[in-house]
Amino acid sequence: MDKRTLLAVILSILVLMIFQYMYAPSPQQVVSENATADNTTIKKPVVEQVDVTQIEKDNNQVFKPDLFNITTDYVAISFDKNSGDIYSASILKYKDKDIGKVVFKSKEKNYLALENISYDKVEYIIEDKGDEISVSFNCFIKDVVITKNYFIPKHNYLIRYSLKLSNTGSKTIKFPLTLSVGPDLGEGFSESKYEFEGAIVFNGKKVYRERPEKLKKDVIIEKPNWLGYTSKYFLFAIASDFDKSIIKKFKDSAVVNGIKELILNPSESKQINMSIFTGPKEYKLLRSTGLKLEKSINFGIFAFLAIPLLLLMNLFYSIIHNYGVAIILLTIIIKIVTYPLTLKSMTSMKKMQKIQPEIQKIREKFKGDPQKMNAAMMDLYRKYGVNPMGGCLPMLIQIPIFFALYKALLVSIELKGSPFFGWITDLSVKDPYYITPILMGVTMFIQQKMTPQVGDPTQQKLFMFMPIIFTFLFLNFPSGLVIYWLTNNILTIIQQYFINKKTT
């Protein structure tokens, strides 16, 4: 293996080591049911009037919402009777997996709210309409009536939301509508530095992810498609035709606002329709909304590879119902597709091994004249039909595939809680007994011993340490990714065996 191949391998190892060091995962946490919100049993429409006192905007003021819950099999939404706003949105389950209760909630204000408004009176009504539950609020403030209608499906995560503003006075009103989401993420999320958590905005072209600790000034995004909050596996987002959005600092967290300027003439009403998603970041589910919510999943620079690999893996899963086996089948497909290049590369390395004595003679003969040495080397390569860069191809191909699959497995909620067999009960976390990483290191060592040895003795000794280095790197990687690399090594050993036998 020449210096360019060596450099590619060393750089890959350094990237993996830095990535692993900087982004070590933290333990997962799950919270219990929200004790502050009482569940509302829906039997018949309920109408209630609530007198609301002025809520001060002082940060020292204790926020005390008056809540009721609307609960389906998928979500639980806590509404504030004082404002008609969403105080918290809880995700109760993902498919048939027990994910615990994940809550998008603010401790100091309603999670989804109209900013800077205190109402004189609020009325609300709840109706069970079969496939969905509707919650409607009439909020009165001076000469404006704000009607908030929520339609919560019983078998989905996507909520329809409409705001109707009516001017009941005799003067034209300029209404700066500011819809606020935040300011903090909530509870029940698995803390992970591998993936961004916090305020997120998509404007049709770019996804804006702003970490609170790095937010020095307000970030203004024109014409956002949607805005919200995200974690590694879950998303709370609201989509509408806002004029702009602003991400700004709020204490140690952040808040994201959607802004729309409205002008209401006397006796005029205007309605704004929105979609609220509170659910898991499953690629096909997000894409099915038609709101481009799938952009919230960060597949990295190799997204063009990661997404097809994820979809193919999910296709295998739909047939065999085991993500570990699906990963193995995916690895076999990748091996088949890349086999022609791998065969060419291995054959080239075998030829390189055979002409090593002649290469050494040329090096000794032209030791003081690099120009003549290179010319003689090229003549030798042409004579035997050897491509000196041929051995680099598998590594160059594997690097983008590895990182694409790494991101696909890392951020995909599909693997969360998915077992393989035996001791591997969750493919999204590390092997608890480190068996698969050790096996991966052993197979990597066997693969090296079978691979034709080229290059100087120093390079060969350096590569002997690679299985040890990679074993330690993979100890804390998701077991799904380790299974991919282990399967890849076994298939490479089989390929190398037959090529060695054929070219002997």
Long-range contacts (C-beta under 8 A, 24 or more apart in sequence): 1-349, 1-391, 1-454, 1-455, 1-459, 1-463, 2-388, 2-389, 2-391, 2-392, 2-454, 2-455, 4-389, 4-392, 5-391, 5-392, 5-395, 6-455, 6-459, 6-462, 6-463, 8-392, 8-395, 8-396, 8-399, 9-395, 9-463, 9-466, 12-395, 12-399, 13-466, 13-469, 13-470, 13-473, 16-473, 17-473, 20-473, 20-476, 20-477, 22-193, 23-193, 23-194, 24-193, 24-476, 25-190, 25-192, 25-193, 25-194, 25-476, 26-190, 26-191, 26-192, 26-193, 27-190, 27-191, 28-190, 28-191, 29-187, 29-188, 29-189, 29-190, 29-191, 30-99, 30-100, 30-101, 30-188, 31-100, 31-101, 31-103, 31-187, 31-188, 32-101, 33-101, 34-69, 34-76, 34-78, 34-88, 34-90, 34-101, 34-103, 34-105, 36-67, 37-67, 37-68, 37-69, 37-76, 37-78, 37-87, 37-88, 38-67, 38-68, 38-69, 39-68, 39-69, 39-71, 40-68, 40-69, 40-70, 40-126, 42-70, 42-126, 42-127, 42-128, 42-133, 45-125, 45-126, 45-127, 46-124, 46-125, 46-126, 47-123, 47-124, 47-125, 48-81, 48-123, 48-124, 49-121, 49-122, 49-123, 50-81, 50-82, 50-121, 50-122, 50-123, 51-121, 52-82, 52-83, 52-118, 52-119, 52-120, 52-121, 52-122, 54-118, 55-82, 55-118, 57-116, 59-108, 59-251, 63-107, 63-108, 63-109, 65-110, 70-126, 70-133, 70-135, 70-152, 72-133, 72-152, 72-153, 72-154, 72-155, 73-154, 73-155, 74-154, 74-155, 74-156, 74-157, 74-279, 75-152, 75-157, 75-278, 75-279, 76-101, 77-135, 77-150, 77-152, 77-159, 77-278, 78-105, 79-124, 79-135, 79-137, 79-150, 80-110, 80-113, 81-122, 81-124, 82-119, 82-122, 83-110, 83-113, 83-114, 83-117, 83-119, 83-122, 83-137, 83-139, 84-122, 84-124, 84-137, 84-139, 84-146, 84-148, 85-110, 85-111, 85-112, 85-113, 85-114, 85-148, 86-110, 86-111, 86-112, 86-113, 86-150, 86-276, 87-111, 88-186, 89-236, 89-276, 89-278, 90-278, 91-157, 91-234, 91-278, 91-279, 91-280, 94-279, 94-280, 94-282, 94-413, 94-416, 97-416, 97-417, 97-418, 98-417, 99-280, 99-416, 99-417, 100-188, 101-188, 102-186, 102-187, 102-188, 102-189, 102-231, 102-234, 103-186, 103-187, 103-188, 104-185, 104-186, 104-229, 104-234, 104-236, 104-278, 105-184, 105-186, 105-187, 106-182, 106-183, 106-184, 106-186, 107-184, 108-183, 109-180, 109-183, 111-181, 111-182, 111-186, 111-236, 112-179, 112-180, 112-181, 112-238, 112-276, 113-179, 113-180, 114-146, 114-163, 114-177, 114-178, 114-179, 114-180, 115-178, 115-179, 115-180, 115-257, 116-178, 117-141, 117-146, 119-146, 131-155, 142-169, 143-167, 143-168, 143-169, 143-170, 143-171, 143-173, 144-168, 144-169, 144-173, 144-175, 144-264, 150-276, 157-277, 157-278, 157-279, 157-280, 157-285, 158-275, 158-276, 158-277, 158-279, 158-289, 159-275, 159-276, 159-277, 159-278, 160-273, 160-274, 160-275, 160-276, 161-238, 161-273, 161-274, 161-275, 161-276, 162-271, 162-272, 162-273, 162-274, 163-271, 163-272, 163-274, 164-269, 164-270, 164-271, 164-272, 165-262, 165-264, 165-269, 165-270, 165-271, 166-264, 166-268, 166-269, 167-264, 167-265, 167-266, 167-267, 167-268, 167-269, 168-267, 169-266, 170-266, 171-266, 172-263, 172-264, 172-265, 172-266, 173-263, 173-264, 174-261, 174-262, 174-263, 175-261, 175-262, 175-263, 175-264, 176-259, 176-261, 176-262, 177-259, 177-260, 177-261, 177-262, 177-272, 178-257, 178-258, 178-259, 179-238, 179-240, 179-242, 179-257, 179-258, 179-259, 179-260, 180-255, 180-256, 180-257, 181-227, 181-228, 181-229, 181-236, 181-238, 181-255, 181-256, 181-257, 181-258, 182-229, 182-250, 182-253, 182-254, 182-255, 182-256, 183-250, 183-251, 183-253, 183-254, 183-255, 184-250, 184-253, 185-229, 185-231, 185-253, 186-229, 189-231, 189-232, 189-233, 189-234, 190-231, 190-232, 190-233, 192-232, 194-232, 194-410, 194-411, 195-231, 195-232, 195-298, 195-410, 195-411, 196-230, 196-298, 197-230, 197-231, 197-232, 198-229, 198-230, 198-253, 198-254, 199-227, 199-228, 199-229, 199-247, 199-254, 199-255, 199-256, 200-227, 200-228, 200-229, 200-230, 200-235, 200-237, 200-256, 200-296, 201-226, 201-227, 201-245, 201-247, 201-256, 202-226, 202-227, 202-292, 202-295, 202-296, 204-292, 207-295, 207-296, 207-298, 208-247, 209-298, 210-247, 210-254, 212-249, 212-250, 212-252, 212-253, 212-254, 215-247, 215-248, 215-249, 215-254, 218-246, 218-247, 218-248, 218-249, 219-246, 219-247, 219-248, 220-244, 220-245, 220-246, 221-245, 221-246, 221-247, 224-258, 225-291, 225-292, 226-291, 226-292, 226-293, 227-256, 227-258, 228-256, 228-277, 229-256, 230-281, 230-296, 232-281, 232-411, 233-280, 233-281, 233-411, 233-413, 233-416, 234-279, 234-280, 234-281, 234-413, 235-277, 235-278, 235-279, 235-280, 235-281, 235-286, 235-293, 235-296, 236-276, 236-277, 236-278, 237-276, 237-277, 237-291, 237-293, 237-296, 238-274, 238-275, 238-276, 238-277, 239-274, 239-275, 239-277, 239-291, 239-293, 240-272, 240-273, 240-274, 240-275, 241-272, 280-413, 281-411, 281-413, 282-412, 282-413, 282-414, 283-307, 283-310, 283-311, 283-412, 284-311, 284-314, 297-411, 298-407, 298-411, 299-404, 299-407, 299-408, 299-411, 300-403, 300-404, 300-407, 301-403, 302-400, 302-403, 302-404, 302-407, 303-404, 303-407, 305-400, 305-401, 305-404, 305-405, 306-404, 306-405, 306-407, 306-408, 307-408, 309-401, 309-404, 309-405, 309-408, 310-408, 310-412, 310-414, 313-408, 313-414, 314-414, 317-414, 322-419, 322-420, 322-421, 323-414, 323-415, 323-418, 323-420, 323-427, 323-480, 324-418, 324-419, 324-420, 324-421, 324-424, 324-427, 324-480, 324-483, 325-420, 327-409, 327-427, 327-480, 327-483, 327-484, 327-487, 328-483, 328-487, 330-405, 330-484, 331-484, 331-487, 331-488, 331-491, 332-487, 332-491, 334-401, 334-488, 335-488, 335-491, 335-492, 335-495, 338-394, 338-397, 338-401, 339-495, 341-393, 341-394, 341-397, 342-393, 342-394, 342-492, 342-495, 343-495, 343-499, 344-390, 344-393, 345-390, 345-391, 345-392, 345-393, 345-394, 346-394, 346-451, 346-452, 346-495, 346-496, 346-499, 347-390, 347-499, 347-503, 348-386, 348-387, 348-390, 348-391, 349-390, 349-391, 349-451, 349-452, 349-454, 350-452, 350-499, 350-500, 350-503, 351-384, 351-385, 351-386, 352-386, 352-388, 352-390, 352-391, 352-452, 352-454, 353-452, 353-453, 353-454, 354-384, 355-380, 355-384, 355-386, 356-454, 391-454, 398-488, 402-485, 405-481, 405-484, 406-477, 406-481, 409-478, 409-480, 409-481, 409-484, 410-478, 410-481, 415-478, 415-480, 420-479, 420-480, 420-483, 424-479, 426-479, 427-478, 427-479, 427-480, 427-483, 428-478, 428-480, 429-478, 429-479, 430-475, 430-476, 430-477, 430-478, 430-479, 431-479, 431-482, 434-475, 436-479, 436-482, 436-483, 436-486, 437-471, 437-474, 437-475, 437-477, 437-482, 438-471, 439-486, 440-470, 440-471, 440-474, 440-482, 440-485, 440-486, 440-489, 441-467, 441-468, 441-470, 441-471, 441-474, 442-467, 443-486, 443-489, 443-490, 443-493, 444-470, 444-471, 444-489, 446-489, 446-493, 447-489, 447-492, 447-493, 447-496, 450-493, 450-496, 450-497, 450-500, 451-496
